[in-house]
Amino acid sequence: MKSFLHVFALFLFTGIVRSHESAAPASKGSGIKVLAYANTGYYRHPDIPALNRWLVLLGHENGFEVDVTEHWKDLQPEVLARYDVLVLNNANELDKVLPEAQRKAVEVWFATGKKGIVGLHAALVHQKNWPWLNALGGCDFNSDSDFARAKVIVEPAAKEHPAVKGQPAEFWIEADWTNHDRSVTGLPGFHVLLRVDESTYTPVRDYFQTRGGKPMGADHPIAWTNEPASGGRFFYTEFGHDLRSLSTPFARRHVLEGIKWAAAAGKSESKLAK
């Protein structure tokens, strides 16, 4: 029943992965097991297959396994139990593609098993009909920008978080920037890691300017964490619309450390560091 074989992802997914010119030798295993889920109920990003391959290679080069699926049967309790982290690779409007039983299984797996969820780019798009995920992420989608170079600011209180550690306080980088329907700043359990300076790019692209698209203004978080009192760890980043936004050493390290941080919900940091 393994519809998510990572070997399939490694050799059959097409797309040029610029930040992985060739597969590096596998690193010593960390014990982390990751399941990347990429089905969509709304817009399907064309780079999803290539991003799946990127994630598989990222795991291969850093000593952990990444399996890939788009089938709801792979989110049943007995399958989820094998994994430490669920990566939502642009998986949006999930109430349309995941039966209620599988959504509940994810909720129980996350909280009772002290697991981690990582959301890439569109993972928080149109999730209001799954209230649990909407609350876990803290917001939903309003609009987005074109692919653009912008100034990103590291939240001072988060500068030691592994997903941003060592990065300058301000830096320029290219991505597609999402406008959320609210800011997660100050929400209980949430910690902002990065913000984007909207004065340095056009925050609402033409398509959304006539469809109610609104910029977020001075408080525009683009990466954050949530550690709910019920247990588990959630990491979200706006990077990952396509391979271009993951082509820099920073973006690669950012996602890698986000996955490792999320996995630490159920493992000791010392074990993950080995």
C-alpha positions as a Markdown table, in Angstrom:
| # | Residue | x | y | z |
|---|---|---|---|---|
| 1 | Met | 0.0 | 0.0 | 0.0 |
| 2 | Lys | 3.0 | 2.3 | 0.0 |
| 3 | Ser | 1.8 | 4.9 | -2.4 |
| 4 | Phe | 4.4 | 7.3 | -0.9 |
| 5 | Leu | 7.6 | 5.5 | -1.7 |
| 6 | His | 10.4 | 8.0 | -1.5 |
| 7 | Val | 12.4 | 6.0 | -4.1 |
| 8 | Phe | 9.6 | 6.9 | -6.6 |
| 9 | Ala | 9.9 | 10.6 | -5.6 |
| 10 | Leu | 13.7 | 10.5 | -6.1 |
| 11 | Phe | 13.7 | 9.1 | -9.6 |
| 12 | Leu | 10.4 | 9.8 | -11.2 |
| 13 | Phe | 9.5 | 13.3 | -10.1 |
| 14 | Thr | 10.6 | 15.7 | -12.8 |
| 15 | Gly | 11.9 | 19.2 | -12.5 |
| 16 | Ile | 15.3 | 20.7 | -12.1 |
| 17 | Val | 16.3 | 21.2 | -8.5 |
| 18 | Arg | 18.8 | 24.0 | -8.6 |
| 19 | Ser | 19.9 | 23.8 | -5.0 |
| 20 | His | 20.6 | 20.1 | -5.4 |
| 21 | Glu | 22.7 | 19.9 | -8.6 |
| 22 | Ser | 23.4 | 16.2 | -7.7 |
| 23 | Ala | 22.5 | 14.0 | -4.8 |
| 24 | Ala | 25.2 | 14.2 | -2.1 |
| 25 | Pro | 26.1 | 11.1 | -0.2 |
| 26 | Ala | 23.6 | 10.3 | 2.5 |
| 27 | Ser | 24.5 | 11.6 | 5.9 |
| 28 | Lys | 24.4 | 9.6 | 9.1 |
| 29 | Gly | 20.8 | 9.0 | 10.1 |
| 30 | Ser | 19.1 | 11.2 | 12.6 |
| 31 | Gly | 16.2 | 8.9 | 13.2 |
| 32 | Ile | 13.7 | 11.5 | 11.9 |
| 33 | Lys | 11.0 | 10.2 | 9.6 |
| 34 | Val | 9.1 | 12.7 | 7.5 |
| 35 | Leu | 5.9 | 12.3 | 5.5 |
| 36 | Ala | 5.3 | 15.0 | 2.8 |
| 37 | Tyr | 1.6 | 15.4 | 1.9 |
| 38 | Ala | 0.9 | 17.4 | -1.3 |
| 39 | Asn | -2.8 | 17.0 | -2.3 |
| 40 | Thr | -4.8 | 20.1 | -3.0 |
| 41 | Gly | -8.4 | 21.1 | -2.9 |
| 42 | Tyr | -7.8 | 24.6 | -4.3 |
| 43 | Tyr | -5.0 | 25.9 | -6.6 |
| 44 | Arg | -2.3 | 23.3 | -7.4 |
| 45 | His | 1.1 | 24.8 | -7.6 |
| 46 | Pro | 2.9 | 23.5 | -10.7 |
| 47 | Asp | 6.2 | 22.9 | -8.8 |
| 48 | Ile | 4.7 | 20.5 | -6.2 |
| 49 | Pro | 6.3 | 17.4 | -7.8 |
| 50 | Ala | 9.7 | 19.1 | -8.0 |
| 51 | Leu | 9.3 | 20.4 | -4.4 |
| 52 | Asn | 8.6 | 16.8 | -3.3 |
| 53 | Arg | 11.8 | 15.7 | -4.9 |
| 54 | Trp | 13.6 | 18.6 | -3.3 |
| 55 | Leu | 12.4 | 17.5 | 0.1 |
| 56 | Val | 13.4 | 13.9 | -0.5 |
| 57 | Leu | 16.9 | 15.0 | -1.5 |
| 58 | Leu | 17.1 | 17.3 | 1.5 |
| 59 | Gly | 16.4 | 14.4 | 3.8 |
| 60 | His | 18.8 | 12.1 | 1.9 |
| 61 | Glu | 21.6 | 14.7 | 2.3 |
| 62 | Asn | 20.9 | 15.2 | 6.0 |
| 63 | Gly | 20.3 | 11.8 | 7.3 |
| 64 | Phe | 16.5 | 11.4 | 7.5 |
| 65 | Glu | 13.8 | 9.8 | 5.4 |
| 66 | Val | 11.1 | 11.6 | 3.5 |
| 67 | Asp | 8.2 | 9.7 | 2.0 |
| 68 | Val | 5.7 | 11.4 | -0.3 |
| 69 | Thr | 2.0 | 10.9 | -0.7 |
| 70 | Glu | -1.2 | 12.5 | -2.0 |
| 71 | His | -3.6 | 9.8 | -0.8 |
| 72 | Trp | -5.7 | 10.1 | 2.3 |
| 73 | Lys | -5.1 | 6.4 | 3.2 |
| 74 | Asp | -1.5 | 7.4 | 4.1 |
| 75 | Leu | -2.9 | 9.6 | 6.9 |
| 76 | Gln | -4.6 | 6.8 | 8.8 |
| 77 | Pro | -3.4 | 6.4 | 12.4 |
| 78 | Glu | -1.3 | 3.3 | 11.8 |
| 79 | Val | 0.6 | 5.0 | 9.0 |
| 80 | Leu | 1.0 | 8.3 | 10.7 |
| 81 | Ala | 2.5 | 6.6 | 13.8 |
| 82 | Arg | 5.6 | 5.9 | 11.7 |
| 83 | Tyr | 6.4 | 9.5 | 11.3 |
| 84 | Asp | 7.8 | 12.4 | 13.4 |
| 85 | Val | 6.9 | 15.2 | 11.0 |
| 86 | Leu | 4.2 | 15.9 | 8.5 |
| 87 | Val | 5.2 | 18.4 | 5.8 |
| 88 | Leu | 2.3 | 20.1 | 4.0 |
| 89 | Asn | 3.8 | 20.9 | 0.7 |
| 90 | Asn | 1.4 | 23.6 | -0.6 |
| 91 | Ala | -1.4 | 21.3 | 0.5 |
| 92 | Asn | -4.4 | 23.7 | 0.5 |
| 93 | Glu | -8.2 | 23.5 | 1.2 |
| 94 | Leu | -7.7 | 20.1 | 2.7 |
| 95 | Asp | -11.3 | 19.6 | 3.8 |
| 96 | Lys | -12.1 | 18.9 | 0.2 |
| 97 | Val | -9.5 | 16.1 | -0.2 |
| 98 | Leu | -9.1 | 14.6 | 3.3 |
| 99 | Pro | -12.1 | 12.7 | 4.8 |
| 100 | Glu | -13.0 | 13.8 | 8.3 |
| 101 | Ala | -11.6 | 10.6 | 9.9 |
| 102 | Gln | -8.2 | 11.4 | 8.4 |
| 103 | Arg | -8.2 | 15.0 | 9.6 |
| 104 | Lys | -9.1 | 13.8 | 13.1 |
| 105 | Ala | -6.3 | 11.2 | 12.9 |
| 106 | Val | -3.8 | 14.0 | 12.1 |
| 107 | Glu | -5.1 | 16.0 | 15.1 |
| 108 | Val | -4.7 | 13.1 | 17.5 |
| 109 | Trp | -1.3 | 12.1 | 16.1 |
| 110 | Phe | 0.0 | 15.7 | 16.5 |
| 111 | Ala | -1.1 | 16.3 | 20.0 |
| 112 | Thr | -0.9 | 12.9 | 21.8 |
| 113 | Gly | 2.3 | 11.8 | 20.0 |
| 114 | Lys | 4.1 | 15.1 | 20.4 |
| 115 | Lys | 4.7 | 15.3 | 16.7 |
| 116 | Gly | 5.5 | 18.1 | 14.3 |
| 117 | Ile | 3.8 | 19.8 | 11.3 |
| 118 | Val | 5.7 | 22.0 | 8.8 |
| 119 | Gly | 3.7 | 24.1 | 6.4 |
| 120 | Leu | 5.2 | 25.4 | 3.2 |
| 121 | His | 3.8 | 28.4 | 1.4 |
| 122 | Ala | 0.2 | 27.6 | 0.5 |
| 123 | Ala | -0.4 | 25.2 | 3.4 |
| 124 | Leu | -2.5 | 27.9 | 5.2 |
| 125 | Val | -4.6 | 28.6 | 2.1 |
| 126 | His | -8.4 | 28.1 | 2.5 |
| 127 | Gln | -8.2 | 26.0 | 5.6 |
| 128 | Lys | -11.1 | 27.6 | 7.5 |
| 129 | Asn | -13.3 | 24.5 | 7.0 |
| 130 | Trp | -10.7 | 22.5 | 9.0 |
| 131 | Pro | -10.9 | 24.7 | 12.1 |
| 132 | Trp | -8.1 | 22.8 | 14.0 |
| 133 | Leu | -5.5 | 23.4 | 11.2 |
| 134 | Asn | -6.7 | 27.0 | 10.8 |
| 135 | Ala | -6.2 | 27.6 | 14.5 |
| 136 | Leu | -2.8 | 25.8 | 14.5 |
| 137 | Gly | -1.6 | 28.0 | 11.6 |
| 138 | Gly | -3.1 | 31.1 | 13.1 |
| 139 | Cys | -4.4 | 32.6 | 9.9 |
| 140 | Asp | -5.7 | 32.0 | 6.3 |
| 141 | Phe | -5.0 | 33.4 | 2.9 |
| 142 | Asn | -6.0 | 36.8 | 1.5 |
| 143 | Ser | -3.8 | 37.4 | -1.6 |
| 144 | Asp | -0.2 | 37.3 | -2.7 |
| 145 | Ser | 2.5 | 39.1 | -4.7 |
| 146 | Asp | 4.4 | 38.2 | -7.8 |
| 147 | Phe | 7.8 | 36.6 | -7.4 |
| 148 | Ala | 9.8 | 39.5 | -6.0 |
| 149 | Arg | 12.9 | 40.6 | -4.3 |
| 150 | Ala | 12.2 | 42.1 | -0.9 |
| 151 | Lys | 13.8 | 43.0 | 2.4 |
| 152 | Val | 13.3 | 40.4 | 5.2 |
| 153 | Ile | 13.7 | 41.2 | 8.9 |
| 154 | Val | 14.7 | 38.7 | 11.5 |
| 155 | Glu | 12.5 | 39.0 | 14.7 |
| 156 | Pro | 15.1 | 40.1 | 17.3 |
| 157 | Ala | 13.6 | 37.7 | 20.0 |
| 158 | Ala | 13.9 | 34.8 | 17.6 |
| 159 | Lys | 17.5 | 35.3 | 16.3 |
| 160 | Glu | 18.7 | 32.2 | 18.1 |
| 161 | His | 16.0 | 29.9 | 16.6 |
| 162 | Pro | 17.8 | 27.4 | 14.4 |
| 163 | Ala | 15.7 | 28.3 | 11.3 |
| 164 | Val | 17.1 | 31.9 | 11.3 |
| 165 | Lys | 20.2 | 31.6 | 13.4 |
| 166 | Gly | 23.3 | 33.3 | 11.9 |
| 167 | Gln | 21.3 | 35.3 | 9.4 |
| 168 | Pro | 21.8 | 39.1 | 9.3 |
| 169 | Ala | 19.1 | 41.2 | 11.1 |
| 170 | Glu | 18.0 | 42.3 | 7.6 |
| 171 | Phe | 18.6 | 40.7 | 4.3 |
| 172 | Trp | 17.2 | 40.7 | 0.7 |
| 173 | Ile | 15.7 | 37.6 | -0.9 |
| 174 | Glu | 13.3 | 36.6 | -3.7 |
| 175 | Ala | 10.0 | 34.7 | -3.1 |
| 176 | Asp | 6.3 | 34.9 | -3.7 |
| 177 | Trp | 4.9 | 36.7 | -0.6 |
| 178 | Thr | 1.6 | 35.7 | 0.9 |
| 179 | Asn | -0.8 | 38.2 | 2.5 |
| 180 | His | -2.7 | 36.5 | 5.3 |
| 181 | Asp | -6.1 | 37.5 | 6.6 |
| 182 | Arg | -4.5 | 38.4 | 10.0 |
| 183 | Ser | -1.1 | 38.6 | 11.6 |
| 184 | Val | -0.1 | 35.9 | 14.1 |
| 185 | Thr | 1.9 | 38.4 | 16.2 |
| 186 | Gly | 0.9 | 38.1 | 19.8 |
| 187 | Leu | -1.2 | 35.0 | 19.5 |
| 188 | Pro | -0.8 | 32.5 | 22.4 |
| 189 | Gly | 1.9 | 30.0 | 21.7 |
| 190 | Phe | 3.1 | 31.7 | 18.5 |
| 191 | His | 6.5 | 33.1 | 17.9 |
| 192 | Val | 7.3 | 35.1 | 14.7 |
| 193 | Leu | 10.7 | 34.4 | 13.2 |
| 194 | Leu | 10.7 | 36.6 | 10.1 |
| 195 | Arg | 8.8 | 39.6 | 8.7 |
| 196 | Val | 8.9 | 41.1 | 5.2 |
| 197 | Asp | 9.1 | 44.8 | 4.6 |
| 198 | Glu | 6.2 | 45.6 | 2.2 |
| 199 | Ser | 7.7 | 48.9 | 1.3 |
| 200 | Thr | 10.3 | 47.1 | -0.7 |
| 201 | Tyr | 8.0 | 45.3 | -3.2 |
| 202 | Thr | 4.4 | 45.4 | -4.5 |
| 203 | Pro | 2.6 | 43.2 | -1.9 |
| 204 | Val | -0.6 | 42.6 | -4.0 |
| 205 | Arg | -0.2 | 41.4 | -7.6 |
| 206 | Asp | -2.6 | 42.6 | -10.3 |
| 207 | Tyr | -4.9 | 39.5 | -10.2 |
| 208 | Phe | -5.8 | 40.2 | -6.6 |
| 209 | Gln | -6.0 | 44.0 | -6.8 |
| 210 | Thr | -9.4 | 43.6 | -8.3 |
| 211 | Arg | -10.5 | 40.7 | -6.1 |
| 212 | Gly | -10.2 | 42.2 | -2.6 |
| 213 | Gly | -6.6 | 41.6 | -2.1 |
| 214 | Lys | -5.1 | 43.6 | 0.8 |
| 215 | Pro | -1.5 | 44.1 | 2.0 |
| 216 | Met | -0.7 | 43.4 | 5.6 |
| 217 | Gly | 1.2 | 46.6 | 6.3 |
| 218 | Ala | 4.0 | 47.0 | 8.8 |
| 219 | Asp | 3.3 | 43.7 | 10.6 |
| 220 | His | 3.7 | 41.0 | 7.9 |
| 221 | Pro | 5.1 | 37.8 | 9.4 |
| 222 | Ile | 6.4 | 35.3 | 6.8 |
| 223 | Ala | 7.7 | 32.5 | 9.1 |
| 224 | Trp | 6.7 | 31.5 | 12.6 |
| 225 | Thr | 6.2 | 28.7 | 15.1 |
| 226 | Asn | 3.3 | 27.6 | 17.3 |
| 227 | Glu | 3.6 | 25.3 | 20.3 |
| 228 | Pro | 0.0 | 24.7 | 21.5 |
| 229 | Ala | -0.6 | 23.8 | 25.1 |
| 230 | Ser | -2.1 | 20.5 | 23.9 |
| 231 | Gly | 1.3 | 19.4 | 22.5 |
| 232 | Gly | 3.2 | 19.2 | 19.3 |
| 233 | Arg | 5.2 | 21.7 | 17.3 |
| 234 | Phe | 4.1 | 23.7 | 14.2 |
| 235 | Phe | 6.5 | 25.6 | 11.8 |
| 236 | Tyr | 5.3 | 27.7 | 8.9 |
| 237 | Thr | 7.2 | 29.5 | 6.2 |
| 238 | Glu | 6.1 | 31.4 | 3.1 |
| 239 | Phe | 9.0 | 30.0 | 1.2 |
| 240 | Gly | 8.2 | 27.1 | -1.1 |
| 241 | His | 5.9 | 28.5 | -3.7 |
| 242 | Asp | 8.3 | 27.0 | -6.2 |
| 243 | Leu | 12.0 | 25.9 | -6.5 |
| 244 | Arg | 13.2 | 29.5 | -7.1 |
| 245 | Ser | 12.4 | 30.5 | -3.5 |
| 246 | Leu | 14.3 | 27.5 | -2.2 |
| 247 | Ser | 17.4 | 28.0 | -4.3 |
| 248 | Thr | 19.4 | 30.0 | -1.8 |
| 249 | Pro | 21.6 | 28.5 | 1.0 |
| 250 | Phe | 19.5 | 30.4 | 3.5 |
| 251 | Ala | 16.1 | 29.0 | 2.3 |
| 252 | Arg | 17.5 | 25.5 | 2.2 |
| 253 | Arg | 18.8 | 25.8 | 5.8 |
| 254 | His | 15.6 | 27.5 | 6.9 |
| 255 | Val | 13.4 | 24.6 | 5.8 |
| 256 | Leu | 15.8 | 22.0 | 7.0 |
| 257 | Glu | 16.0 | 23.5 | 10.5 |
| 258 | Gly | 12.3 | 24.0 | 10.6 |
| 259 | Ile | 11.8 | 20.3 | 10.0 |
| 260 | Lys | 14.4 | 19.3 | 12.6 |
| 261 | Trp | 12.8 | 21.7 | 15.1 |
| 262 | Ala | 9.4 | 20.3 | 14.5 |
| 263 | Ala | 10.7 | 16.8 | 14.9 |
| 264 | Ala | 12.1 | 17.7 | 18.3 |
| 265 | Ala | 8.6 | 17.8 | 19.7 |
| 266 | Gly | 9.0 | 14.0 | 20.3 |
| 267 | Lys | 12.7 | 13.6 | 20.5 |
| 268 | Ser | 15.6 | 15.1 | 22.5 |
| 269 | Glu | 17.5 | 17.9 | 20.9 |
| 270 | Ser | 20.8 | 16.0 | 21.6 |
| 271 | Lys | 19.6 | 13.0 | 19.6 |
| 272 | Leu | 18.7 | 15.2 | 16.7 |
| 273 | Ala | 22.0 | 16.9 | 16.7 |
| 274 | Lys | 24.0 | 13.7 | 16.3 |
